[in-house]
Amino acid sequence: MSTAYKRPLSNTNTRQAVGFAYVWDEIGPHTPYGSKLKKEFRPYMPGDEGELRSHLDDMERLAETVCAKEMLVNQILSDLCELKEIGLSVSNSAAQTLSVPELFNIKSFLVHARRVRKSLADAMGEVPERYLLANTDDLLDVMDPSGEYLDTFFVYDSFSEALASYRKEAREIEQAVRRVKKGIRERLQREHGFFLTPKFELSVPRANRELLEKAEGIAELERTGEDYMNIVF
């Protein structure tokens, strides 16, 4: 491979004359990926004329068709702004369990990428194929088996039979605990005249020694907090 120096297709004077620096600064990427591509951009060199013309033709085509559709452009830009960098999470997923925020970011990426792809599909025949996003619906279906494609994340029971079983058992235990607490609250009210709050708490004034001693003598009541005026059971 030749290592000979290639002079860029434009010199400094030409770039200054056409306002290249201003135009380049006005290109504001809407995603981390666009920012990375802009940072890594390299100028076209002699021998790249065909690739440059092809790129300019694509830009002209997009400017005359897709970019002329204001609502479509605004929708695409809105979704692009929601795309976060997920490369590190995806790389780590092979060796470690991802956190819920990481899973949310990946699903959010897939949801908004799908919307961008759909928006571009509305302009099908006008968008060069190399600018179309890859279809990631299979991945999105795994993360959202409900098919609602909402920009949220929830660990569905359908992810694991064991998870569904554990959740069912947990719900049954919670219901049993609530029934027991309700029974205790009703009994304390009936036998001692104590009225517990919906949080199953009883606040006793420090000054009421008789009531305080009565509460402390009941096995079901346990001191959980206090301030300068009240003791909470």
C-alpha positions in Angstrom: 0.0 0.0 0.0 1.4 3.4 -1.0 2.3 5.7 1.9 2.8 8.7 -0.4 1.3 12.0 0.8 -2.0 12.9 -0.9 -3.0 16.5 -1.1 -6.6 17.1 0.0 -9.1 18.0 -2.6 -9.3 21.6 -1.3 -6.7 23.9 0.2 -6.9 26.2 3.1 -7.7 29.3 1.0 -10.6 27.4 -0.8 -12.1 26.3 2.5 -11.9 29.8 3.9 -13.5 31.2 0.7 -16.5 28.9 0.8 -17.0 29.3 4.6 -16.2 25.6 5.3 -15.5 26.2 9.0 -18.8 27.9 9.5 -20.7 25.1 7.7 -18.8 22.5 9.7 -19.6 24.1 13.0 -23.3 24.3 12.1 -23.4 20.5 11.7 -24.8 19.5 15.1 -25.2 15.8 15.6 -28.2 14.7 17.6 -26.8 11.4 18.9 -23.5 10.3 20.5 -22.8 8.2 17.4 -23.1 11.3 15.2 -20.7 13.2 17.4 -18.2 10.3 17.2 -18.5 10.2 13.4 -18.0 13.9 13.1 -14.9 13.7 15.3 -13.5 10.9 13.3 -14.3 12.5 9.9 -11.4 12.5 7.4 -11.4 14.7 4.3 -11.7 13.2 0.8 -8.4 12.7 -0.9 -7.3 12.5 -4.6 -8.7 9.3 -5.9 -11.9 9.6 -3.8 -13.7 11.8 -6.3 -16.3 9.1 -7.1 -17.1 8.5 -3.5 -17.4 12.2 -2.9 -19.7 12.7 -5.8 -21.9 9.8 -4.6 -22.1 11.3 -1.2 -23.0 14.8 -2.5 -25.7 13.2 -4.8 -27.2 11.5 -1.7 -27.2 14.8 0.2 -28.8 16.6 -2.6 -31.5 13.9 -2.9 -32.2 14.0 0.8 -32.3 17.8 0.9 -34.8 17.9 -2.0 -37.1 15.1 -0.7 -36.9 14.0 3.0 -35.6 17.3 4.4 -38.4 19.2 2.6 -40.9 17.3 4.9 -40.8 19.4 8.0 -43.0 17.2 10.2 -41.1 14.0 9.2 -37.7 15.7 9.9 -38.9 17.0 13.3 -40.1 13.5 14.3 -36.9 11.9 13.3 -34.8 14.5 15.1 -37.0 14.1 18.2 -36.3 10.4 18.3 -32.6 10.8 17.5 -32.3 13.1 20.6 -33.5 10.2 22.8 -30.8 7.8 21.6 -28.1 7.3 24.3 -24.7 5.6 24.0 -25.3 1.9 24.8 -22.1 0.5 23.4 -20.5 -0.2 26.8 -23.7 -1.8 28.2 -24.0 -4.1 25.2 -20.3 -5.1 25.4 -20.6 -5.8 29.1 -23.8 -7.9 28.7 -21.8 -10.9 27.7 -20.0 -11.1 31.0 -22.2 -9.5 33.6 -25.8 -8.9 34.5 -27.0 -5.4 33.4 -28.7 -3.0 35.8 -32.3 -2.0 35.3 -31.2 1.5 34.1 -28.9 -0.1 31.5 -31.7 -2.4 30.3 -34.0 0.6 30.1 -31.5 2.6 28.0 -31.1 -0.4 25.6 -34.8 -0.8 25.3 -35.3 3.0 24.8 -32.7 2.9 22.1 -34.5 0.1 20.3 -37.9 1.9 20.7 -36.6 5.2 19.2 -34.6 3.4 16.5 -37.7 1.6 15.4 -39.6 5.0 15.2 -36.8 6.5 13.2 -36.8 3.5 10.9 -40.6 3.8 10.5 -40.3 7.5 9.7 -37.8 6.8 7.1 -40.0 4.0 5.7 -42.6 6.7 5.1 -40.1 8.2 2.7 -39.2 4.8 1.2 -37.8 5.2 -2.3 -36.3 8.6 -1.4 -33.8 7.5 1.2 -30.6 5.9 0.0 -30.5 2.3 1.4 -27.2 2.9 3.2 -28.9 5.4 5.4 -31.7 3.1 6.5 -31.4 1.7 10.0 -31.1 -2.1 10.6 -34.3 -3.8 11.7 -33.9 -4.6 15.4 -37.6 -5.5 16.1 -36.5 -9.1 17.1 -34.4 -7.6 19.9 -37.2 -5.2 20.9 -39.7 -8.1 21.0 -37.4 -9.9 23.5 -37.3 -6.9 25.8 -41.0 -6.0 25.3 -43.0 -9.3 24.9 -46.2 -7.3 25.3 -45.6 -5.6 21.9 -46.6 -2.2 23.3 -43.1 -0.7 22.6 -43.4 1.9 25.3 -40.4 3.9 26.3 -40.3 2.2 29.7 -38.8 -1.0 31.0 -40.3 -3.7 33.1 -39.1 -7.2 34.0 -42.0 -9.2 32.6 -43.1 -12.6 34.1 -42.7 -14.1 30.7 -38.9 -13.5 30.9 -38.7 -16.5 33.3 -41.0 -19.2 34.6 -39.1 -19.1 37.9 -39.6 -15.4 38.1 -43.3 -15.7 37.6 -43.5 -18.3 40.3 -41.5 -16.2 42.8 -43.7 -13.2 42.1 -46.9 -15.2 42.6 -45.6 -16.6 45.9 -44.5 -13.1 47.0 -48.0 -11.7 46.2 -49.6 -14.5 48.2 -47.3 -13.8 51.2 -48.1 -10.1 51.0 -51.8 -10.7 51.0 -51.5 -13.1 54.0 -49.5 -10.5 55.9 -52.1 -7.8 55.1 -54.9 -10.1 56.4 -53.0 -10.8 59.6 -52.3 -7.1 60.2 -55.9 -6.2 59.5 -57.0 -8.8 62.1 -54.6 -7.5 64.7 -55.7 -3.9 64.0 -59.4 -4.9 64.4 -58.7 -6.8 67.6 -56.6 -4.0 69.2 -59.5 -1.6 68.4 -62.1 -3.9 69.8 -60.2 -5.0 73.0 -58.1 -1.9 73.8 -59.7 1.0 71.9 -56.5 1.6 69.9 -57.0 3.0 66.4 -54.0 2.2 64.2 -53.3 4.2 61.1 -53.5 2.7 57.6 -49.7 2.1 58.0 -50.5 0.0 61.1 -48.9 2.6 63.4 -50.1 3.8 66.8 -48.9 7.2 68.1 -49.0 7.6 71.9 -48.3 10.9 73.7 -45.4 10.8 76.1 -47.5 12.7 78.6 -50.1 9.9 78.8 -48.2 7.4 81.0 -51.2 5.2 81.5 -51.8 4.7 77.8 -48.1 4.4 77.1 -47.7 1.6 79.7 -50.8 -0.1 78.3 -49.4 -0.1 74.7 -46.0 -1.4 75.9 -47.8 -4.3 77.6 -49.3 -5.6 74.4 -47.1 -8.1 72.6 -48.3 -7.2 69.1 -47.1 -3.6 69.5 -43.4 -2.7 69.2 -41.8 0.7 69.6 -40.5 1.8 66.2 -39.9 5.5 66.6 -40.3 8.6 68.8 -40.0 12.4 69.0 -40.1 14.8 71.8 -43.9 14.5 72.0 -45.0 11.1 70.9 -43.8 7.5 70.8 -44.7 5.4 67.8 -45.6 1.7 67.9 
